[in-house]
């Protein structure tokens, strides 16, 4: 009913299958290592871009935060009424506002360059015409 296979052929087939399994294992290990290095590189690029954007945001929020408001007290003529307090926003001089504008433009240019650099790196790695 079942064909008889000689032990010699069986041992040769086992050796051949073992060699094929080792070759597949090496290929898979190489692909996993490639994926690890690619993920680490993309993570590093994302971290740099995120840090640049966060830094720009923090600096922007520091310079554009509302300045201290001035309080003015108006005393009512009728002493039975409560005191009225008005808050007025302090205004920056044109020099300070222009310095803030130049600093924001400079920081945004740096952030733009970093983002463009990261995008070009990602584009190069996803381009199928380049060889590794």
Backbone as a printed PyTorch tensor [residue, N CA C, xyz], in Angstrom:
tensor([[[  0.7940,  -1.1660,   0.0000],
         [  0.0000,   0.0000,   0.0000],
         [  0.8630,   1.2680,   0.0000]],

        [[  1.7630,   1.3900,   0.9620],
         [  2.6620,   2.5350,   1.0090],
         [  3.9530,   2.1940,   0.3030]],

        [[  4.4800,   3.1400,  -0.4420],
         [  5.7450,   2.8360,  -1.1220],
         [  6.8620,   2.7730,  -0.0900]],

        [[  7.7800,   1.9560,  -0.3520],
         [  8.9260,   1.8380,   0.5560],
         [ 10.0150,   2.7950,   0.0810]],

        [[ 10.5620,   3.5160,   1.0440],
         [ 11.6220,   4.4670,   0.7480],
         [ 12.8460,   3.9890,   1.5090]],

        [[ 13.9380,   4.0160,   0.8420],
         [ 15.1450,   3.5370,   1.4940],
         [ 15.6000,   4.5640,   2.5350]],

        [[ 16.2380,   4.1080,   3.6070],
         [ 16.7140,   5.0320,   4.6470],
         [ 17.7480,   6.0180,   4.1230]],

        [[ 18.4770,   5.6480,   3.1000],
         [ 19.4870,   6.5350,   2.5280],
         [ 18.8110,   7.7510,   1.8900]],

        [[ 17.7450,   7.5370,   1.1250],
         [ 17.0310,   8.6350,   0.4980],
         [ 16.3650,   9.5300,   1.5450]],

        [[ 15.8680,   8.9020,   2.6040],
         [ 15.2180,   9.6730,   3.6680],
         [ 16.2110,  10.5930,   4.3550]],

        [[ 17.3910,  10.0880,   4.6750],
         [ 18.3910,  10.9150,   5.3560],
         [ 18.8840,  12.0350,   4.4240]],

        [[ 19.0270,  11.7390,   3.1370],
         [ 19.4360,  12.7810,   2.1880],
         [ 18.3700,  13.8690,   2.0940]],

        [[ 17.0980,  13.4420,   2.0760],
         [ 15.9940,  14.4170,   2.0060],
         [ 15.9440,  15.2700,   3.2800]],

        [[ 16.2110,  14.6830,   4.4330],
         [ 16.2430,  15.4360,   5.6940],
         [ 17.3370,  16.4870,   5.6630]],

        [[ 18.5180,  16.0960,   5.1770],
         [ 19.6400,  17.0390,   5.0890],
         [ 19.3020,  18.1840,   4.1420]],

        [[ 18.7010,  17.8470,   2.9940],
         [ 18.3320,  18.8760,   2.0320],
         [ 17.2920,  19.8270,   2.6260]],

        [[ 16.2830,  19.2990,   3.3030],
         [ 15.2610,  20.1380,   3.9150],
         [ 15.8530,  21.0120,   5.0270]],

        [[ 16.7900,  20.4620,   5.7760],
         [ 17.4440,  21.2330,   6.8360],
         [ 18.2310,  22.4050,   6.2430]],

        [[ 18.9260,  22.1650,   5.1300],
         [ 19.6710,  23.2380,   4.4670],
         [ 18.7270,  24.3250,   3.9430]],

        [[ 17.6110,  23.8960,   3.3600],
         [ 16.6320,  24.8740,   2.8750],
         [ 16.0510,  25.6900,   4.0250]],

        [[ 15.7750,  25.0370,   5.1330],
         [ 15.2420,  25.7410,   6.2990],
         [ 16.2390,  26.7740,   6.8160]],

        [[ 17.5250,  26.4200,   6.8410],
         [ 18.5540,  27.3610,   7.2900],
         [ 18.6550,  28.5470,   6.3340]],

        [[ 18.5320,  28.2910,   5.0380],
         [ 18.5800,  29.3870,   4.0600],
         [ 17.3910,  30.3220,   4.2480]],

        [[ 16.1970,  29.7680,   4.4610],
         [ 15.0210,  30.5940,   4.7090],
         [ 15.1790,  31.4010,   6.0010]],

        [[ 15.7490,  30.7670,   7.0150],
         [ 15.9450,  31.4520,   8.3020],
         [ 16.8930,  32.6370,   8.1340]],

        [[ 17.9840,  32.4520,   7.3810],
         [ 18.9250,  33.5520,   7.1480],
         [ 18.2530,  34.6900,   6.3880]],

        [[ 17.4500,  34.3450,   5.4010],
         [ 16.7490,  35.3660,   4.6220],
         [ 15.7800,  36.1520,   5.5050]],

        [[ 15.0300,  35.4530,   6.3140],
         [ 14.0640,  36.1150,   7.1960],
         [ 14.7830,  36.9790,   8.2270]],

        [[ 15.8880,  36.4750,   8.7980],
         [ 16.6600,  37.2680,   9.7560],
         [ 17.2000,  38.5500,   9.1070]],

        [[ 17.6560,  38.4460,   7.8780],
         [ 18.1440,  39.6340,   7.1670],
         [ 17.0290,  40.6510,   6.9430]],

        [[ 15.8480,  40.1660,   6.5710],
         [ 14.7160,  41.0720,   6.3550],
         [ 14.2840,  41.7330,   7.6660]],

        [[ 14.2900,  40.9760,   8.7570],
         [ 13.9220,  41.5440,  10.0600],
         [ 14.9370,  42.6070,  10.4770]],

        [[ 16.2030,  42.3580,  10.2600],
         [ 17.2260,  43.3560,  10.5940],
         [ 17.0720,  44.6160,   9.7410]],

        [[ 16.7530,  44.4380,   8.4530],
         [ 16.5050,  45.6020,   7.5870],
         [ 15.3210,  46.4120,   8.0950]],

        [[ 14.2550,  45.7260,   8.5030],
         [ 13.0850,  46.4230,   9.0320],
         [ 13.4140,  47.1540,  10.3330]],

        [[ 14.2400,  46.5490,  11.1720],
         [ 14.6290,  47.1990,  12.4310],
         [ 15.3980,  48.4800,  12.1620]],

        [[ 16.3700,  48.4220,  11.2630],
         [ 17.1690,  49.6150,  10.9860],
         [ 16.3160,  50.6950,  10.3250]],

        [[ 15.4020,  50.2980,   9.4430],
         [ 14.5150,  51.2660,   8.7890],
         [ 13.5920,  51.9280,   9.8110]],

        [[ 13.0380,  51.1400,  10.7250],
         [ 12.1580,  51.6980,  11.7550],
         [ 12.9270,  52.6290,  12.6830]],

        [[ 14.1490,  52.2750,  13.0240],
         [ 14.9500,  53.1370,  13.8890],
         [ 15.2800,  54.4490,  13.1930]],

        [[ 15.5880,  54.3960,  11.9130],
         [ 15.9100,  55.6060,  11.1670],
         [ 14.6850,  56.5080,  11.0180]],

        [[ 13.5420,  55.9160,  10.7230],
         [ 12.3130,  56.6980,  10.5940],
         [ 11.9240,  57.2830,  11.9480]],

        [[ 12.0850,  56.5030,  13.0040],
         [ 11.7820,  57.0080,  14.3450],
         [ 12.6730,  58.1780,  14.7250]],

        [[ 13.9520,  58.0790,  14.3890],
         [ 14.8810,  59.1680,  14.6860],
         [ 14.5080,  60.4200,  13.9070]],

        [[ 14.1720,  60.2560,  12.6400],
         [ 13.7710,  61.3970,  11.8190],
         [ 12.4960,  62.0330,  12.3710]],

        [[ 11.5270,  61.2090,  12.7410],
         [ 10.2830,  61.7310,  13.3070],
         [ 10.5410,  62.4450,  14.6240]],

        [[ 11.4520,  61.9220,  15.4240],
         [ 11.7930,  62.5580,  16.6930],
         [ 12.4320,  63.9220,  16.4610]],

        [[ 13.3170,  64.0160,  15.4990],
         [ 13.9730,  65.2960,  15.2000],
         [ 12.9540,  66.3180,  14.7110]],

        [[ 12.0940,  65.9020,  13.7860],
         [ 11.0880,  66.8260,  13.2540],
         [ 10.1070,  67.2310,  14.3600]],

        [[  9.6810,  66.2770,  15.1560],
         [  8.7570,  66.5850,  16.2510],
         [  9.3690,  67.5270,  17.2670]],

        [[ 10.6430,  67.2990,  17.5810],
         [ 11.3300,  68.1810,  18.5230],
         [ 11.4640,  69.5860,  17.9550]],

        [[ 11.7680,  69.6820,  16.6700],
         [ 11.8800,  71.0070,  16.0410],
         [ 10.5410,  71.7300,  16.0780]],

        [[  9.4760,  71.0210,  15.7470],
         [  8.1550,  71.6480,  15.7630],
         [  7.7330,  72.0290,  17.1830]],

        [[  8.0150,  71.1610,  18.1450],
         [  7.6780,  71.4820,  19.5350],
         [  8.4670,  72.6860,  20.0190]],

        [[  9.7410,  72.7470,  19.6490],
         [ 10.5630,  73.8970,  20.0410],
         [ 10.0430,  75.1860,  19.4460]],

        [[  9.6630,  75.1410,  18.1760],
         [  9.1150,  76.3330,  17.5380],
         [  7.8120,  76.7410,  18.2210]],

        [[  6.9850,  75.7520,  18.5440],
         [  5.7220,  76.0600,  19.2100],
         [  5.9520,  76.6950,  20.5770]],

        [[  6.8760,  76.1290,  21.3520],
         [  7.1520,  76.6670,  22.6870],
         [  7.6900,  78.0900,  22.5870]],

        [[  8.6370,  78.3090,  21.6930],
         [  9.2040,  79.6560,  21.5450],
         [  8.1310,  80.6150,  21.0360]],

        [[  7.3190,  80.1600,  20.0970],
         [  6.2480,  81.0040,  19.5890],
         [  5.2670,  81.3590,  20.6970]],

        [[  4.9120,  80.3810,  21.5300],
         [  3.9580,  80.6590,  22.6040],
         [  4.5710,  81.5760,  23.6610]],

        [[  5.8830,  81.4970,  23.8810],
         [  6.5180,  82.4070,  24.8330],
         [  6.4880,  83.8490,  24.3360]],

        [[  6.7420,  84.0270,  23.0470],
         [  6.8030,  85.3840,  22.5130],
         [  5.4370,  85.9730,  22.2050]],

        [[  4.4690,  85.1280,  21.9600],
         [  3.1570,  85.6580,  21.6110],
         [  2.1750,  85.5790,  22.7640]],

        [[  2.6260,  85.1820,  23.9390],
         [  1.7080,  85.1080,  25.0660],
         [  1.2360,  86.5110,  25.4190]],

        [[  0.0770,  86.5570,  26.0140],
         [ -0.4790,  87.8540,  26.3670],
         [  0.4160,  88.5180,  27.4010]],

        [[  0.7210,  89.7610,  27.1520],
         [  1.5430,  90.4860,  28.1070],
         [  0.6770,  90.8620,  29.3010]],

        [[  1.3320,  91.2870,  30.3470],
         [  0.6160,  91.6140,  31.5670],
         [ -0.3680,  92.7420,  31.2860]],

        [[ -1.5580,  92.5510,  31.7710],
         [ -2.5640,  93.5740,  31.5310],
         [ -2.5270,  94.6130,  32.6380]],

        [[ -2.8350,  95.8090,  32.2510],
         [ -2.8410,  96.9160,  33.2070],
         [ -4.2330,  97.0260,  33.8110]],

        [[ -4.2590,  97.2590,  35.0870],
         [ -5.5400,  97.4340,  35.7660],
         [ -5.7620,  98.9190,  36.0250]],

        [[ -6.9270,  99.3510,  35.6810],
         [ -7.2930, 100.7220,  36.0030],
         [ -8.5030, 100.6760,  36.9210]],

        [[ -8.4640, 101.4680,  37.9160],
         [ -9.5640, 101.5060,  38.8830],
         [-10.3300, 102.8010,  38.6770]],

        [[-11.6040, 102.6540,  38.5010],
         [-12.4630, 103.8270,  38.4090],
         [-13.3050, 103.8840,  39.6740]],

        [[-13.2060, 104.9800,  40.3130],
         [-13.9820, 105.1410,  41.5500],
         [-15.3120, 105.7690,  41.1760]],

        [[-16.3470, 105.1170,  41.6080],
         [-17.6870, 105.6120,  41.2990],
         [-18.0020, 106.8090,  42.1810]],

        [[-18.7880, 107.7170,  41.6290],
         [-19.1430, 108.9040,  42.3970],
         [-20.0550, 108.5640,  43.5550]],

        [[-20.8980, 107.6060,  43.3600],
         [-21.7960, 107.2120,  44.4250],
         [-21.0630, 106.2060,  45.3030]],

        [[-20.9170, 106.4560,  46.5430],
         [-20.1380, 105.5810,  47.4300],
         [-20.8440, 104.2790,  47.7480]],

        [[-22.1150, 104.1570,  47.4280],
         [-22.8550, 102.9320,  47.6950],
         [-22.5770, 101.8570,  46.6400]],

        [[-22.0470, 102.2480,  45.4820],
         [-21.7770, 101.3080,  44.4030],
         [-20.3860, 100.6930,  44.5750]],

        [[-20.1880,  99.4610,  44.0930],
         [-18.8580,  98.8520,  44.2070],
         [-17.8600,  99.5050,  43.2530]],

        [[-16.5840,  99.2430,  43.5030],
         [-15.5200,  99.7900,  42.6760],
         [-15.4540,  98.9920,  41.3740]],

        [[-15.3090,  99.6700,  40.2600],
         [-15.2450,  99.0370,  38.9520],
         [-13.7810,  98.9330,  38.5430]],

        [[-13.3550,  97.7090,  38.1560],
         [-11.9760,  97.4880,  37.7300],
         [-11.9930,  97.0750,  36.2700]],

        [[-11.2260,  97.7620,  35.4340],
         [-11.1020,  97.4260,  34.0210],
         [ -9.6860,  96.9510,  33.7580]],

        [[ -9.5700,  95.9120,  32.9370],
         [ -8.2560,  95.3990,  32.5640],
         [ -7.9920,  95.7730,  31.1120]],

        [[ -6.8270,  96.3240,  30.8630],
         [ -6.4180,  96.6770,  29.5140],
         [ -5.1460,  95.9100,  29.1760]],

        [[ -5.0840,  95.3810,  27.9780],
         [ -3.8940,  94.6440,  27.5570],
         [ -2.7560,  95.6150,  27.2940]],

        [[ -1.5560,  95.2140,  27.7330],
         [ -0.3780,  96.0150,  27.4460],
         [  0.0250,  95.8150,  26.0030]],

        [[  0.5010,  96.8270,  25.3470],
         [  0.8810,  96.7360,  23.9410],
         [  2.3920,  96.7960,  23.8230]],

        [[  2.9390,  95.9510,  22.9140],
         [  4.3680,  95.9640,  22.6500],
         [  4.6970,  97.1130,  21.7070]],

        [[  5.9230,  97.5560,  21.7780],
         [  6.3570,  98.5860,  20.8440],
         [  6.5750,  97.9520,  19.4720]],

        [[  6.6920,  98.7640,  18.4460],
         [  6.8510,  98.2310,  17.0990],
         [  8.1900,  97.5300,  16.9350]],

        [[  9.2020,  97.9200,  17.7170],
         [ 10.5110,  97.2560,  17.6480],
         [ 10.4020,  95.8230,  18.1690]],

        [[  9.7530,  95.6650,  19.3240],
         [  9.5940,  94.3350,  19.9180],
         [  8.7650,  93.4470,  18.9950]],

        [[  7.6930,  93.9750,  18.4560],
         [  6.8560,  93.1480,  17.5770],
         [  7.5930,  92.7730,  16.2920]],

        [[  8.4250,  93.6700,  15.7570],
         [  9.1770,  93.3180,  14.5500],
         [ 10.2600,  92.2920,  14.8550]],

        [[ 10.9060,  92.3830,  16.0210],
         [ 11.8990,  91.3730,  16.4230],
         [ 11.2280,  90.0240,  16.5740]],

        [[ 10.0460,  90.0140,  17.1890],
         [  9.2990,  88.7640,  17.3290],
         [  8.9670,  88.1780,  15.9560]],

        [[  8.5800,  89.0330,  15.0390],
         [  8.2470,  88.5610,  13.6920],
         [  9.4400,  87.9580,  12.9840]],

        [[ 10.6010,  88.6200,  13.0920],
         [ 11.8120,  88.0790,  12.4580],
         [ 12.2350,  86.7570,  13.1010]],

        [[ 12.1100,  86.6640,  14.4070],
         [ 12.4730,  85.4150,  15.0910],
         [ 11.5340,  84.2830,  14.6700]],

        [[ 10.2480,  84.5780,  14.5520],
         [  9.2940,  83.5540,  14.1360],
         [  9.5770,  83.1030,  12.7140]],

        [[  9.9000,  84.0440,  11.8330],
         [ 10.2090,  83.6770,  10.4450],
         [ 11.4620,  82.8050,  10.3860]],

        [[ 12.4660,  83.1470,  11.1690],
         [ 13.7020,  82.3640,  11.2070],
         [ 13.4450,  80.9560,  11.7250]],

        [[ 12.7050,  80.8430,  12.8230],
         [ 12.4230,  79.5290,  13.4070],
         [ 11.5340,  78.6840,  12.4820]],

        [[ 10.5950,  79.3170,  11.8270],
         [  9.7420,  78.5720,  10.8990],
         [ 10.5500,  78.0960,   9.6910]],

        [[ 11.5310,  78.8670,   9.2520],
         [ 12.3850,  78.4440,   8.1360],
         [ 13.2140,  77.2240,   8.5370]],

        [[ 13.7370,  77.2290,   9.7550],
         [ 14.5020,  76.0740,  10.2400],
         [ 13.6060,  74.8450,  10.3040]],

        [[ 12.4090,  75.0060,  10.8580],
         [ 11.4780,  73.8760,  10.9510],
         [ 11.1090,  73.3580,   9.5660]],

        [[ 10.9010,  74.2740,   8.6140],
         [ 10.5620,  73.8680,   7.2410],
         [ 11.7030,  73.0690,   6.6180]],

        [[ 12.9480,  73.5210,   6.8290],
         [ 14.1030,  72.8040,   6.2850],
         [ 14.2020,  71.4000,   6.8630]],

        [[ 13.9830,  71.2780,   8.1660],
         [ 14.0490,  69.9560,   8.8040],
         [ 12.9540,  69.0340,   8.2680]],

        [[ 11.7640,  69.5690,   8.0800],
         [ 10.6710,  68.7530,   7.5700],
         [ 10.9500,  68.3290,   6.1350]],

        [[ 11.4670,  69.2440,   5.3200],
         [ 11.7890,  68.9060,   3.9330],
         [ 12.9030,  67.8570,   3.8790]],

        [[ 13.8760,  67.9650,   4.7780],
         [ 14.9570,  66.9750,   4.8370],
         [ 14.4040,  65.6010,   5.1890]],

        [[ 13.5120,  65.5610,   6.1700],
         [ 12.9180,  64.2860,   6.5710],
         [ 12.0680,  63.6990,   5.4430]],

        [[ 11.3360,  64.5440,   4.7460],
         [ 10.5100,  64.0560,   3.6520],
         [ 11.3710,  63.5150,   2.5070]],

        [[ 12.5080,  64.1570,   2.2350],
         [ 13.3730,  63.6560,   1.1610],
         [ 14.0000,  62.3230,   1.5490]],

        [[ 14.3470,  62.1680,   2.8130],
         [ 14.9000,  60.8900,   3.2740],
         [ 13.8550,  59.7960,   3.1390]],

        [[ 12.6270,  60.0820,   3.5340],
         [ 11.5650,  59.0910,   3.4120],
         [ 11.2710,  58.7700,   1.9480]],

        [[ 11.3290,  59.7790,   1.0890],
         [ 11.0700,  59.5540,  -0.3330],
         [ 12.1640,  58.6930,  -0.9560]],

        [[ 13.4260,  58.9390,  -0.5770],
         [ 14.5320,  58.1410,  -1.1020],
         [ 14.4060,  56.6850,  -0.6830]],

        [[ 13.9850,  56.4540,   0.5430],
         [ 13.8920,  55.0810,   1.0290],
         [ 12.7000,  54.3380,   0.4440]],

        [[ 11.6570,  55.0480,   0.0720],
         [ 10.4880,  54.3880,  -0.5020],
         [ 10.5210,  54.3350,  -2.0160]],

        [[ 11.5490,  54.9000,  -2.6400],
         [ 11.6760,  54.9040,  -4.0950],
         [ 12.1470,  53.5280,  -4.5550]],

        [[ 11.3630,  52.8370,  -5.4060],
         [ 11.7530,  51.4850,  -5.8300],
         [ 12.9090,  51.4730,  -6.8270]],

        [[ 13.2360,  52.6080,  -7.4300],
         [ 14.3230,  52.6170,  -8.4190],
         [ 15.7000,  52.6360,  -7.7790]],

        [[ 15.7790,  53.0550,  -6.5050],
         [ 17.0820,  53.0660,  -5.8450],
         [ 17.4350,  51.6710,  -5.3890]],

        [[ 18.7040,  51.3560,  -5.4210],
         [ 19.1700,  50.0530,  -4.9780],
         [ 19.8380,  50.1930,  -3.6350]],

        [[ 19.6810,  49.1710,  -2.8310],
         [ 20.2700,  49.1900,  -1.4800],
         [ 21.5450,  48.4090,  -1.4610]]])
